[in-house]
Amino acid sequence: MNFLTIGHRGVMGVEPENTLRSFVAAQAAGLDLIELDLHLSKDGALVVMHDADVARTTDGKGPIAEKTLAELRELDAGRGERIPVFEEVLDAVKAPLQAEIKDVAAARALAEVMLSRDLVARVEVISFHDEAIAEIARLVPGVRTALVASRYGTDVVERATAVGATTLVLNIRRLTLEIVERARKADLRIIGWVVNTQDDLRLVRALQLDGATTDYPEIKRTGRFTA
């Protein structure tokens, strides 16, 4: 398999994260996949935003779960961009997607969209939360899933296999050769994040990972040449 480059919230190093502008730029840069984050609005819309609160990335404040989609649409998400919903991203770009979910409720809402639009081949579902992965796997036959982990030990391999994930997305700051070897024995793919420098890239290539999640599109150009 070729080394995959994954756009983190689009290309958040150069464009406002989790906006259509960022996703379109990621696709134009030739990144292999685009990663995004999903939360539910007060009225059940699958809103594309990383944080549970709008304060960091918009000119508003307060939890997403306490705002309707119409209220969220009034906010500026950077450079005049509006907060998108998942369905708009599906229509705005053609690239494969990694959709990160935070809880079981989001898993159920995403499952409805995936089934209605036949997205099993296009969308990989990722999460830090084992129960969310287990739920989407229960609801969407054949869905590809990945367990994400920032602080972890060797048990992350067992956690992934227990919920049927085929991929680990791991913080490269804690990644060890032992964990890589355990993951390979369990037949798991490994993606490293966040890979933003040449040193980061050399590390993930030296560990023979399957790909890198990056904030910057330049990684796509240099990744194929870095050993």
N, CA, C and O of each residue as an XYZ file, in Angstrom:
908
protein
N       0.841     -1.191      0.000
C       0.000      0.000      0.000
C       0.882      1.249      0.000
O       1.911      1.289      0.674
N       0.476      2.261     -0.754
C       1.212      3.505     -0.790
C       1.105      4.240      0.542
O       0.160      4.045      1.306
N       2.098      5.089      0.800
C       2.092      5.915      1.997
C       1.005      6.979      1.853
O       1.011      7.754      0.898
N       0.069      7.012      2.809
C      -1.075      7.910      2.730
C      -0.790      9.233      3.423
O      -0.176      9.266      4.489
N      -1.237     10.313      2.817
C      -1.178     11.622      3.463
C      -2.605     12.090      3.719
O      -3.443     12.101      2.817
N      -2.865     12.476      4.967
C      -4.221     12.782      5.408
C      -4.272     14.234      5.884
O      -3.504     14.630      6.760
N      -5.160     15.007      5.317
C      -5.294     16.410      5.667
C      -6.047     16.581      6.981
O      -7.215     16.207      7.080
N      -5.396     17.134      7.976
C      -5.942     17.294      9.318
C      -6.913     18.475      9.360
O      -6.505     19.633      9.281
N      -8.205     18.158      9.485
C      -9.256     19.187      9.457
C      -9.165     20.022      8.178
O      -9.402     21.230      8.175
N      -8.816     19.331      7.101
C      -8.526     19.992      5.835
C      -7.035     20.223      5.758
O      -6.245     19.281      5.829
N      -6.650     21.485      5.611
C      -5.231     21.869      5.742
C      -5.185     22.995      6.764
O      -4.986     24.159      6.415
N      -5.370     22.637      8.025
C      -5.582     23.639      9.062
C      -4.358     24.507      9.334
O      -4.464     25.526     10.015
N      -3.198     24.115      8.809
C      -2.023     24.960      8.966
C      -2.065     26.199      8.095
O      -1.346     27.164      8.355
N      -2.898     26.186      7.060
C      -2.938     27.319      6.130
C      -4.337     27.868      5.889
O      -4.472     28.969      5.357
N      -5.378     27.138      6.263
C      -6.757     27.584      6.081
C      -7.545     27.355      7.375
O      -7.132     26.548      8.207
N      -8.663     28.047      7.555
C      -9.473     27.836      8.763
C      -9.928     26.384      8.869
O     -10.536     25.854      7.940
N      -9.640     25.749      9.985
C      -9.883     24.323     10.142
C     -11.358     23.956     10.025
O     -12.243     24.716     10.420
N     -11.596     22.773      9.472
C     -12.951     22.211      9.381
C     -13.934     23.124      8.659
O     -15.107     23.210      9.024
N     -13.435     23.805      7.624
C     -14.311     24.610      6.771
C     -14.253     24.067      5.344
O     -13.322     23.346      4.984
N     -15.241     24.414      4.547
C     -15.236     23.968      3.153
C     -13.999     24.493      2.429
O     -13.433     23.804      1.580
N     -13.586     25.702      2.760
C     -12.388     26.277      2.157
C     -11.167     25.391      2.435
O     -10.348     25.149      1.549
N     -11.061     24.922      3.662
C      -9.937     24.069      4.050
C      -9.992     22.713      3.360
O      -8.961     22.187      2.943
N     -11.182     22.147      3.238
C     -11.327     20.838      2.595
C     -11.049     20.911      1.104
O     -10.409     20.019      0.547
N     -11.519     21.953      0.463
C     -11.257     22.125     -0.968
C      -9.757     22.298     -1.218
O      -9.218     21.767     -2.189
N      -9.086     23.050     -0.328
C      -7.643     23.236     -0.472
C      -6.899     21.918     -0.278
O      -5.911     21.655     -0.964
N      -7.366     21.094      0.647
C      -6.731     19.788      0.870
C      -6.859     18.912     -0.361
O      -5.906     18.238     -0.752
N      -8.020     18.922     -0.964
C      -8.225     18.132     -2.178
C      -7.357     18.664     -3.311
O      -6.756     17.886     -4.052
N      -7.291     19.979     -3.449
C      -6.492     20.583     -4.519
C      -5.006     20.270     -4.353
O      -4.269     20.179     -5.335
N      -4.573     20.105     -3.104
C      -3.169     19.781     -2.823
C      -2.848     18.318     -3.094
O      -1.684     17.919     -3.061
N      -3.872     17.519     -3.360
C      -3.651     16.117     -3.695
C      -3.523     15.191     -2.507
O      -3.053     14.063     -2.654
N      -3.936     15.646     -1.317
C      -3.881     14.765     -0.157
C      -4.800     13.566     -0.377
O      -5.853     13.689     -1.003
N      -4.401     12.421      0.133
C      -5.116     11.179     -0.166
C      -6.466     11.085      0.537
O      -7.437     10.586     -0.033
N      -6.521     11.565      1.767
C      -7.759     11.580      2.540
C      -7.886     12.918      3.232
O      -6.907     13.645      3.401
N      -9.117     13.234      3.634
C      -9.369     14.446      4.406
C     -10.036     14.047      5.718
O     -11.059     13.363      5.730
N      -9.431     14.491      6.831
C      -9.977     14.208      8.154
C     -10.830     15.376      8.619
O     -10.492     16.537      8.387
N     -11.942     15.059      9.278
C     -12.815     16.093      9.833
C     -13.445     15.581     11.120
O     -13.375     14.393     11.434
N     -14.063     16.503     11.861
C     -14.650     16.170     13.163
C     -16.135     16.485     13.163
O     -16.572     17.457     12.547
N     -16.916     15.651     13.863
C     -18.366     15.818     13.869
C     -18.926     15.951     15.279
O     -18.538     15.228     16.197
N     -19.851     16.898     15.422
C     -20.645     17.054     16.637
C     -22.103     17.214     16.229
O     -22.398     17.534     15.078
N     -22.999     16.994     17.158
C     -24.418     17.204     16.900
C     -24.858     18.563     17.421
O     -24.543     18.939     18.550
N     -25.592     19.296     16.587
C     -26.200     20.551     17.036
C     -27.411     20.244     17.914
O     -27.805     19.088     18.068
N     -27.982     21.277     18.475
C     -29.152     21.118     19.337
C     -30.293     20.432     18.609
O     -31.050     19.665     19.205
N     -30.416     20.713     17.297
C     -31.489     20.115     16.508
C     -31.023     18.925     15.671
O     -31.686     18.548     14.705
N     -29.880     18.331     16.039
C     -29.488     17.047     15.470
C     -28.704     17.065     14.182
O     -28.533     16.018     13.556
N     -28.213     18.237     13.758
C     -27.408     18.301     12.539
C     -25.986     17.826     12.833
O     -25.452     18.071     13.915
N     -25.379     17.145     11.858
C     -23.985     16.706     11.985
C     -23.076     17.864     11.596
O     -22.780     18.080     10.421
N     -22.643     18.600     12.607
C     -21.859     19.811     12.418
C     -20.373     19.468     12.387
O     -19.889     18.668     13.188
N     -19.658     20.088     11.449
C     -18.229     19.823     11.302
C     -17.438     20.831     12.132
O     -17.272     21.984     11.735
N     -16.957     20.384     13.278
C     -16.131     21.214     14.157
C     -15.393     20.305     15.126
O     -15.907     19.257     15.517
N     -14.195     20.703     15.511
C     -13.404     19.864     16.413
C     -13.861     19.965     17.857
O     -14.122     18.951     18.505
N     -13.958     21.181     18.357
C     -14.278     21.378     19.768
C     -15.772     21.222     20.026
O     -16.589     21.364     19.117
N     -16.114     20.928     21.271
C     -17.523     20.882     21.670
C     -18.102     22.281     21.843
O     -19.319     22.457     21.880
N     -17.224     23.272     21.947
C     -17.615     24.670     22.125
C     -17.119     25.469     20.919
O     -16.072     25.155     20.352
N     -17.863     26.490     20.530
C     -17.526     27.233     19.310
C     -16.483     28.326     19.519
O     -16.027     28.930     18.548
N     -16.101     28.589     20.760
C     -15.322     29.784     21.071
C     -13.960     29.846     20.371
O     -13.573     30.912     19.892
N     -13.237     28.746     20.301
C     -11.871     28.793     19.776
C     -11.810     29.094     18.288
O     -10.911     29.805     17.839
N     -12.741     28.570     17.525
C     -12.622     28.654     16.063
C     -13.652     29.563     15.394
O     -13.651     29.684     14.169
N     -14.527     30.202     16.166
C     -15.501     31.129     15.579
C     -15.556     32.408     16.397
O     -14.850     32.549     17.396
N     -16.405     33.345     15.964
C     -16.593     34.593     16.699
C     -17.734     34.484     17.711
O     -18.202     35.495     18.235
N     -18.175     33.263     17.982
C     -19.230     33.045     18.968
C     -18.697     32.398     20.228
O     -17.486     32.279     20.413
N     -19.593     31.984     21.082
C     -19.214     31.274     22.287
C     -20.358     30.362     22.707
O     -21.518     30.600     22.370
N     -20.009     29.313     23.451
C     -21.008     28.379     23.938
C     -20.936     27.026     23.268
O     -20.364     26.894     22.186
N     -21.518     26.010     23.909
C     -21.491     24.648     23.374
C     -22.298     24.484     22.094
O     -23.364     25.081     21.940
N     -21.781     23.671     21.179
C     -22.505     23.345     19.959
C     -23.850     22.715     20.290
O     -24.855     23.015     19.645
N     -23.871     21.845     21.291
C     -25.079     21.096     21.641
C     -26.212     21.989     22.123
O     -27.361     21.553     22.197
N     -25.892     23.243     22.451
C     -26.926     24.166     22.920
C     -27.357     25.154     21.844
O     -28.123     26.076     22.122
N     -26.872     24.968     20.619
C     -27.197     25.871     19.524
C     -27.847     25.105     18.372
O     -27.444     23.984     18.062
N     -28.840     25.706     17.747
C     -29.443     25.113     16.557
C     -28.512     25.322     15.369
O     -27.588     26.134     15.430
N     -28.756     24.594     14.303
C     -27.947     24.773     13.104
C     -28.053     26.204     12.595
O     -27.053     26.786     12.175
N     -29.242     26.771     12.625
C     -29.424     28.150     12.161
C     -28.570     29.115     12.976
O     -27.983     30.047     12.424
N     -28.499     28.896     14.277
C     -27.670     29.760     15.127
C     -26.198     29.574     14.819
O     -25.438     30.543     14.813
N     -25.790     28.354     14.566
C     -24.397     28.084     14.233
C     -24.015     28.694     12.896
O     -22.876     29.123     12.709
N     -24.949     28.735     11.975
C     -24.694     29.292     10.640
C     -24.385     30.786     10.689
O     -23.773     31.320      9.764
N     -24.792     31.448     11.732
C     -24.563     32.888     11.843
C     -23.118     33.217     12.226
O     -22.700     34.370     12.124
N     -22.365     32.227     12.658
C     -21.010     32.460     13.148
C     -19.988     32.455     12.015
O     -20.167     31.784     10.999
N     -18.918     33.214     12.211
C     -17.793     33.239     11.277
C     -16.763     32.219     11.753
O     -16.222     32.341     12.852
N     -16.496     31.213     10.923
C     -15.541     30.161     11.274
C     -14.143     30.447     10.737
O     -13.285     29.564     10.717
N     -13.918     31.693     10.298
C     -12.607     32.086      9.781
C     -12.673     32.495      8.328
O     -13.167     31.745      7.486
N     -12.172     33.696      8.028
C     -12.143     34.222      6.653
C     -13.526     34.226      6.013
O     -13.669     34.036      4.805
N     -14.535     34.445      6.841
C     -15.896     34.517      6.324
C     -16.565     33.180      6.096
O     -17.706     33.133      5.636
N     -15.880     32.089      6.407
C     -16.451     30.759      6.225
C     -17.518     30.474      7.287
O     -17.430     30.947      8.420
N     -18.517     29.696      6.894
C     -19.551     29.263      7.829
C     -19.273     27.820      8.267
O     -18.600     27.066      7.565
N     -19.791     27.461      9.411
C     -19.631     26.092      9.896
C     -20.408     25.155      8.976
O     -21.618     25.320      8.825
N     -19.754     24.187      8.362
C     -20.474     23.282      7.465
C     -21.107     22.109      8.207
O     -20.746     21.798      9.342
N     -22.047     21.478      7.544
C     -22.544     20.186      8.010
C     -21.888     19.108      7.152
O     -21.380     19.387      6.066
N     -21.908     17.887      7.647
C     -21.208     16.792      6.997
C     -21.651     16.598      5.549
O     -20.820     16.357      4.673
N     -22.936     16.700      5.296
C     -23.455     16.481      3.951
C     -22.889     17.487      2.960
O     -22.699     17.159      1.789
N     -22.617     18.703      3.410
C     -22.035     19.711      2.517
C     -20.601     19.354      2.142
O     -20.173     19.605      1.016
N     -19.870     18.777      3.065
C     -18.507     18.352      2.757
C     -18.533     17.230      1.714
O     -17.722     17.214      0.787
N     -19.461     16.308      1.875
C     -19.590     15.216      0.908
C     -19.798     15.741     -0.506
O     -19.317     15.152     -1.474
N     -20.514     16.848     -0.615
C     -20.811     17.411     -1.929
C     -19.707     18.337     -2.431
O     -19.546     18.510     -3.639
N     -18.943     18.935     -1.510
C     -17.942     19.933     -1.893
C     -16.647     19.305     -2.401
O     -15.959     19.890     -3.238
N     -16.316     18.120     -1.900
C     -15.091     17.434     -2.326
C     -15.421     15.991     -2.682
O     -16.439     15.446     -2.255
N     -14.550     15.391     -3.465
C     -14.739     13.998     -3.876
C     -13.760     13.054     -3.180
O     -13.870     11.835     -3.315
N     -12.816     13.607     -2.447
C     -11.782     12.799     -1.799
C     -12.379     11.887     -0.733
O     -13.432     12.200     -0.178
N     -11.728     10.767     -0.440
C     -12.140      9.933      0.692
C     -12.011     10.724      1.993
O     -11.178     11.623      2.110
N     -12.843     10.376      2.958
C     -12.892     11.127      4.212
C     -12.622     10.232      5.411
O     -12.939      9.042      5.404
N     -12.031     10.827      6.436
C     -11.958     10.239      7.769
C     -12.848     11.103      8.664
O     -12.552     12.276      8.888
N     -13.921     10.532      9.168
C     -14.863     11.279     10.001
C     -14.673     10.879     11.452
O     -14.885      9.725     11.826
N     -14.269     11.854     12.273
C     -14.061     11.562     13.696
C     -15.323     11.869     14.493
O     -15.872     12.967     14.406
N     -15.771     10.897     15.260
C     -16.942     11.064     16.110
C     -16.537     11.008     17.573
O     -15.583     10.329     17.953
N     -17.299     11.751     18.390
C     -16.921     11.907     19.796
C     -17.752     11.046     20.742
O     -17.371     10.849     21.896
N     -18.881     10.533     20.265
C     -19.756      9.792     21.176
C     -20.719      8.901     20.387
O     -20.734      8.908     19.156
N     -21.516      8.141     21.127
C     -22.452      7.190     20.520
C     -23.556      7.909     19.757
O     -23.993      7.435     18.708
N     -24.014      9.052     20.274
C     -25.079      9.794     19.589
C     -24.635     10.227     18.197
O     -25.401     10.118     17.239
N     -23.407     10.716     18.079
C     -22.884     11.106     16.771
C     -22.721      9.887     15.864
O     -22.913      9.977     14.652
N     -22.369      8.757     16.457
C     -22.250      7.523     15.675
C     -23.579      7.169     15.029
O     -23.621      6.773     13.864
N     -24.651      7.308     15.772
C     -25.973      6.954     15.246
C     -26.399      7.908     14.141
O     -26.960      7.477     13.134
N     -26.138      9.201     14.318
C     -26.493     10.172     13.278
C     -25.658      9.953     12.023
O     -26.174     10.032     10.908
N     -24.371      9.679     12.203
C     -23.509      9.421     11.050
C     -23.929      8.150     10.334
O     -23.897      8.096      9.105
N     -24.317      7.137     11.072
C     -24.752      5.880     10.463
C     -25.913      6.109      9.506
O     -25.954      5.516      8.428
N     -26.853      6.961      9.890
C     -27.993      7.245      9.018
C     -27.537      7.817      7.674
O     -28.027      7.412      6.620
N     -26.597      8.762      7.724
C     -26.104      9.382      6.490
C     -25.312      8.371      5.668
O     -25.462      8.310      4.448
N     -24.478      7.585      6.324
C     -23.667      6.614      5.598
C     -24.528      5.579      4.886
O     -24.231      5.193      3.755
N     -25.579      5.134      5.535
C     -26.460      4.144      4.919
C     -27.282      4.747      3.791
O     -27.465      4.120      2.748
N     -27.778      5.961      3.996
C     -28.638      6.573      2.976
C     -27.861      6.981      1.732
O     -28.414      7.007      0.633
N     -26.559      7.305      1.904
C     -25.755      7.769      0.771
C     -24.696      6.745      0.342
O     -23.840      7.054     -0.487
N     -24.747      5.550      0.891
C     -23.861      4.456      0.499
C     -22.393      4.887      0.575
O     -21.683      4.903     -0.431
N     -21.956      5.234      1.785
C     -20.639      5.835      1.978
C     -19.585      4.881      2.540
O     -18.487      5.315      2.891
N     -19.901      3.607      2.628
C     -18.957      2.673      3.263
C     -17.597      2.687      2.570
O     -16.568      2.597      3.240
N     -17.573      2.797      1.264
C     -16.313      2.777      0.533
C     -15.549      4.098      0.650
O     -14.327      4.129      0.503
N     -16.273      5.183      0.915
C     -15.640      6.503      0.893
C     -15.239      7.014      2.274
O     -14.255      7.744      2.393
N     -15.966      6.654      3.301
C     -15.781      7.246      4.628
C     -15.268      6.214      5.629
O     -15.902      5.183      5.857
N     -14.120      6.504      6.217
C     -13.608      5.737      7.344
C     -13.982      6.495      8.612
O     -13.813      7.713      8.674
N     -14.482      5.801      9.610
C     -14.913      6.443     10.849
C     -13.855      6.231     11.916
O     -13.418      5.107     12.158
N     -13.448      7.324     12.551
C     -12.400      7.245     13.558
C     -12.885      7.870     14.860
O     -13.768      8.728     14.857
N     -12.299      7.432     15.975
C     -12.701      7.974     17.270
C     -11.687      7.625     18.346
O     -10.998      6.608     18.268
N     -11.610      8.488     19.355
C     -10.868      8.186     20.570
C     -11.665      7.251     21.474
O     -11.117      6.671     22.412
N     -12.952      7.106     21.194
C     -13.873      6.443     22.112
C     -14.280      5.069     21.587
O     -14.936      4.953     20.551
N     -13.883      4.038     22.314
C     -14.132      2.663     21.903
C     -15.615      2.399     21.656
O     -15.982      1.728     20.692
N     -16.462      2.932     22.534
C     -17.899      2.668     22.421
C     -18.502      3.294     21.168
O     -19.454      2.752     20.607
N     -17.967      4.416     20.726
C     -18.461      5.047     19.499
C     -18.103      4.198     18.281
O     -18.909      4.050     17.362
N     -16.889      3.643     18.277
C     -16.484      2.758     17.178
C     -17.343      1.499     17.160
O     -17.790      1.060     16.100
N     -17.569      0.926     18.327
C     -18.389     -0.281     18.400
C     -19.807     -0.010     17.894
O     -20.411     -0.864     17.246
N     -20.330      1.167     18.189
C     -21.699      1.490     17.778
C     -21.811      1.677     16.266
O     -22.745      1.165     15.649
N     -20.866      2.404     15.663
C     -20.942      2.595     14.213
C     -20.744      1.262     13.492
O     -21.353      1.024     12.449
N     -19.897      0.395     14.044
C     -19.685     -0.924     13.442
C     -20.948     -1.769     13.517
O     -21.235     -2.551     12.612
N     -21.697     -1.609     14.595
C     -22.955     -2.351     14.753
C     -24.003     -1.872     13.757
O     -24.797     -2.668     13.256
N     -24.005     -0.586     13.474
C     -25.067      0.009     12.661
C     -24.780     -0.004     11.159
O     -25.705     -0.020     10.348
N     -23.497      0.002     10.791
C     -23.129      0.113      9.373
C     -22.280     -1.096      8.976
O     -21.074     -1.101      9.221
N     -22.874     -2.100      8.380
C     -22.126     -3.291      7.987
C     -20.970     -2.940      7.052
O     -21.145     -2.204      6.081
N     -19.797     -3.474      7.354
C     -18.637     -3.273      6.486
C     -17.902     -1.964      6.676
O     -16.936     -1.695      5.962
N     -18.336     -1.135      7.626
C     -17.667      0.154      7.830
C     -16.224     -0.066      8.264
O     -15.932     -0.976      9.041
N     -15.326      0.773      7.757
C     -13.925      0.753      8.168
C     -13.755      1.732      9.328
O     -14.219      2.870      9.259
N     -13.090      1.287     10.390
C     -12.941      2.127     11.571
C     -11.489      2.178     12.036
O     -10.691      1.282     11.759
N     -11.175      3.260     12.755
C      -9.844      3.436     13.310
C      -9.960      3.976     14.728
O     -10.791      4.840     15.009
N      -9.122      3.462     15.614
C      -9.039      3.961     16.976
C      -7.937      5.005     17.038
O      -6.800      4.748     16.643
N      -8.283      6.186     17.539
C      -7.317      7.269     17.700
C      -6.857      7.299     19.154
O      -7.662      7.091     20.062
N      -5.571      7.557     19.381
C      -5.073      7.628     20.752
C      -3.944      8.640     20.854
O      -3.062      8.702     19.998
N      -3.992      9.436     21.926
C      -2.954     10.422     22.188
C      -2.021      9.955     23.292
O      -0.803      9.930     23.115
N      -2.593      9.585     24.431
C      -1.814      9.000     25.527
C      -2.185      7.523     25.595
O      -3.344      7.185     25.831
N      -1.222      6.657     25.393
C      -1.550      5.239     25.249
C      -0.341      4.382     25.557
O       0.793      4.860     25.595
N      -0.607      3.103     25.778
C       0.450      2.110     25.951
C       0.213      0.978     24.968
O      -0.536      1.134     24.004
N       0.843     -0.147     25.206
C       0.709     -1.275     24.285
C      -0.715     -1.822     24.249
O      -1.092     -2.513     23.303
N      -1.511     -1.512     25.280
C      -2.892     -1.997     25.308
C      -3.748     -1.391     24.209
O      -4.860     -1.861     23.969
N      -3.249     -0.346     23.530
C      -4.037      0.284     22.472
C      -4.314     -0.717     21.338
O      -5.332     -0.624     20.653
N      -3.401     -1.666     21.152
C      -3.595     -2.686     20.109
C      -4.781     -3.574     20.463
O      -5.625     -3.851     19.611
N      -4.848     -4.018     21.702
C      -5.964     -4.858     22.135
C      -7.287     -4.094     22.093
O      -8.324     -4.652     21.735
N      -7.242     -2.819     22.460
C      -8.458     -1.999     22.392
C      -8.988     -1.924     20.964
O     -10.192     -2.041     20.737
N      -8.098     -1.731     20.015
C      -8.511     -1.617     18.610
C      -9.126     -2.918     18.103
O     -10.185     -2.911     17.476
N      -8.459     -4.023     18.379
C      -8.973     -5.296     17.887
C     -10.294     -5.665     18.561
O     -11.148     -6.308     17.950
N     -10.458     -5.258     19.820
C     -11.685     -5.591     20.550
C     -12.918     -4.953     19.928
O     -14.009     -5.519     19.997
N     -12.755     -3.772     19.318
C     -13.910     -3.094     18.711
C     -13.930     -3.242     17.191
O     -14.744     -2.618     16.509
N     -13.028     -4.073     16.667
C     -13.038     -4.356     15.240
C     -12.389     -3.311     14.360
O     -12.580     -3.328     13.144
N     -11.626     -2.399     14.944
C     -10.930     -1.400     14.137
C      -9.814     -2.064     13.332
O      -9.195     -3.026     13.787
N      -9.569     -1.548     12.148
C      -8.500     -2.086     11.305
C      -7.283     -1.168     11.264
O      -6.256     -1.518     10.683
N      -7.400      0.016     11.886
C      -6.342      1.019     11.837
C      -6.177      1.673     13.199
O      -7.148      1.850     13.935
N      -4.943      2.029     13.530
C      -4.631      2.874     14.675
C      -4.141      4.221     14.163
O      -3.308      4.281     13.258
N      -4.655      5.297     14.739
C      -4.167      6.644     14.441
C      -3.525      7.149     15.734
O      -4.222      7.457     16.701
N      -2.190      7.232     15.744
C      -1.461      7.401     16.993
C      -0.599      8.657     17.019
O       0.050      9.013     16.035
N      -0.611      9.314     18.167
C       0.253     10.447     18.440
C       1.712      9.997     18.328
O       2.153      9.116     19.065
N       2.450     10.601     17.410
C       3.813     10.143     17.157
C       4.752     10.435     18.324
O       5.831      9.848     18.404
N       4.357     11.335     19.232
C       5.222     11.676     20.368
C       5.358     10.513     21.351
O       6.312     10.468     22.128
N       4.421      9.583     21.322
C       4.457      8.455     22.254
C       4.685      7.118     21.543
O       4.693      6.062     22.176
N       4.866      7.175     20.259
C       4.945      5.936     19.492
C       6.294      5.242     19.691
O       7.348      5.874     19.626
N       6.239      3.943     19.932
C       7.459      3.150     20.111
C       7.484      1.995     19.114
O       6.455      1.607     18.560
N       8.671      1.462     18.900
C       8.818      0.327     18.000
C       8.035     -0.881     18.522
O       7.502     -1.662     17.733
N       7.964     -1.038     19.841
C       7.214     -2.147     20.419
C       5.733     -2.079     20.045
O       5.124     -3.091     19.699
N       5.169     -0.886     20.117
C       3.757     -0.735     19.767
C       3.546     -1.004     18.283
O       2.574     -1.654     17.899
N       4.452     -0.507     17.451
C       4.358     -0.758     16.011
C       4.399     -2.262     15.730
O       3.600     -2.774     14.945
N       5.316     -2.951     16.363
C       5.436     -4.392     16.126
C       4.195     -5.142     16.596
O       3.738     -6.067     15.924
N       3.651     -4.754     17.736
C       2.422     -5.391     18.220
C       1.258     -5.143     17.268
O       0.458     -6.040     17.003
N       1.172     -3.921     16.757
C       0.098     -3.592     15.827
C       0.223     -4.404     14.542
O      -0.781     -4.865     13.999
N       1.451     -4.583     14.054
C       1.659     -5.359     12.830
C       1.261     -6.822     13.039
O       0.670     -7.442     12.154
N       1.586     -7.365     14.202
C       1.198     -8.745     14.484
C      -0.317     -8.909     14.523
O      -0.844     -9.981     14.226
N      -1.012     -7.833     14.893
C      -2.480     -7.854     14.923
C      -3.079     -7.447     13.580
O      -4.297     -7.324     13.451
N      -2.214     -7.238     12.574
C      -2.650     -6.888     11.215
C      -3.372     -5.537     11.174
O      -4.354     -5.367     10.452
N      -2.872     -4.585     11.957
C      -3.448     -3.244     11.979
C      -2.599     -2.283     11.165
O      -1.370     -2.342     11.208
N      -3.253     -1.398     10.423
C      -2.554     -0.268      9.804
C      -2.246      0.757     10.895
O      -2.931      0.805     11.916
N      -1.217      1.575     10.679
C      -0.870      2.619     11.637
C      -0.661      3.942     10.892
O       0.137      4.032      9.958
N      -1.400      4.961     11.333
C      -1.245      6.314     10.840
C      -0.663      7.163     11.966
O      -1.130      7.083     13.102
N       0.343      7.969     11.671
C       0.933      8.839     12.677
C       0.383     10.250     12.586
O       0.160     10.769     11.492
N       0.166     10.868     13.735
C      -0.255     12.270     13.762
C       0.417     12.982     14.924
O       0.807     12.319     15.885
N       0.572     14.302     14.884
C       0.446     15.129     13.698
C       1.848     15.248     13.105
O       2.813     15.473     13.836
N       1.965     15.100     11.796
C       3.257     15.082     11.112
C       3.401     16.384     10.327
O       2.854     16.530      9.234
N       4.159     17.340     10.915
C       4.227     18.672     10.316
C       5.627     19.116      9.929
O       5.791     20.172      9.317
N       6.637     18.332     10.275
C       8.015     18.710      9.958
C       8.727     17.559      9.268
O       8.247     16.426      9.257
N       9.871     17.871      8.697
C      10.663     16.817      8.060
C      11.142     15.791      9.080
O      11.228     14.604      8.764
N      11.452     16.225     10.289
C      11.847     15.271     11.331
C      10.684     14.335     11.669
O      10.880     13.131     11.835
N       9.468     14.896     11.771
C       8.286     14.059     12.010
C       8.147     13.029     10.896
O       7.898     11.849     11.143
N       8.312     13.501      9.676
C       8.128     12.629      8.520
C       9.186     11.529      8.476
O       8.883     10.380      8.154
N      10.422     11.885      8.799
C      11.480     10.864      8.828
C      11.173      9.799      9.873
O      11.435      8.616      9.654
N      10.618     10.218     11.009
C      10.271      9.257     12.060
C       9.215      8.272     11.576
O       9.387      7.063     11.733
N       8.128      8.764     10.991
C       7.056      7.850     10.590
C       7.482      6.960      9.427
O       7.011      5.829      9.306
N       8.370      7.465      8.572
C       8.866      6.614      7.499
C       9.846      5.567      8.046
O       9.853      4.425      7.587
N      10.667      5.954      9.021
C      11.603      5.005      9.623
C      10.860      3.878     10.342
O      11.314      2.734     10.345
N       9.730      4.202     10.944
C       8.916      3.193     11.625
C       8.022      2.427     10.650
O       7.289      1.520     11.045
N       8.092      2.804      9.377
C       7.338      2.148      8.304
C       5.825      2.183      8.564
O       5.117      1.188      8.405
N       5.363      3.369      8.970
C       3.925      3.537      9.151
C       3.239      3.602      7.793
O       3.887      3.743      6.755
N       1.917      3.497      7.825
C       1.142      3.470      6.580
C       0.755      4.851      6.093
O       0.310      5.011      4.956
N       0.924      5.858      6.954
C       0.558      7.189      6.531
C       0.757      8.210      7.624
O       1.169      7.890      8.739
N       0.451      9.464      7.275
C       0.652     10.582      8.196
C      -0.503     11.564      8.080
O      -0.958     11.895      6.985
N      -0.961     12.019      9.234
C      -1.948     13.095      9.284
C      -1.189     14.403      9.487
O      -0.363     14.513     10.393
N      -1.472     15.394      8.641
C      -0.683     16.620      8.638
C      -1.552     17.862      8.525
O      -2.648     17.831      7.965
N      -1.035     18.957      9.071
C      -1.702     20.250      8.939
C      -1.306     20.963      7.654
O      -1.939     21.944      7.263
N      -0.246     20.464      6.991
C       0.342     21.192      5.870
C       0.410     20.331      4.609
O       0.863     19.187      4.668
N      -0.030     20.862      3.481
C      -0.066     20.064      2.245
C       1.314     19.706      1.707
O       1.430     18.788      0.895
N       2.368     20.410      2.142
C       3.710     20.114      1.632
C       4.152     18.691      1.939
O       4.985     18.128      1.229
N       3.596     18.109      2.996
C       3.965     16.738      3.351
C       3.655     15.770      2.207
O       4.357     14.775      2.032
N       2.639     16.049      1.452
C       2.296     15.191      0.316
C       3.442     15.141     -0.693
O       3.777     14.078     -1.216
N       4.031     16.295     -0.956
C       5.101     16.362     -1.958
C       6.390     15.722     -1.468
O       7.100     15.077     -2.240
N       6.692     15.897     -0.199
C       7.974     15.411      0.317
C       7.895     13.977      0.843
O       8.914     13.291      0.918
N       6.705     13.525      1.204
C       6.546     12.206      1.819
C       7.053     11.077      0.972
O       7.618     10.112      1.488
N       6.859     11.182     -0.324
C       7.242     10.057     -1.190
C       8.768      9.942     -1.337
O       9.276      8.896     -1.743
N       9.497     11.023     -1.005
C      10.950     11.006     -1.189
C      11.709     10.783      0.116
O      12.919     10.557      0.092
N      11.030     10.843      1.230
C      11.707     10.781      2.533
C      11.772      9.352      3.027
O      10.745      8.683      3.142
N      12.962      8.884      3.317
C      13.149      7.520      3.825
C      13.620      7.576      5.267
O      13.838      6.535      5.886
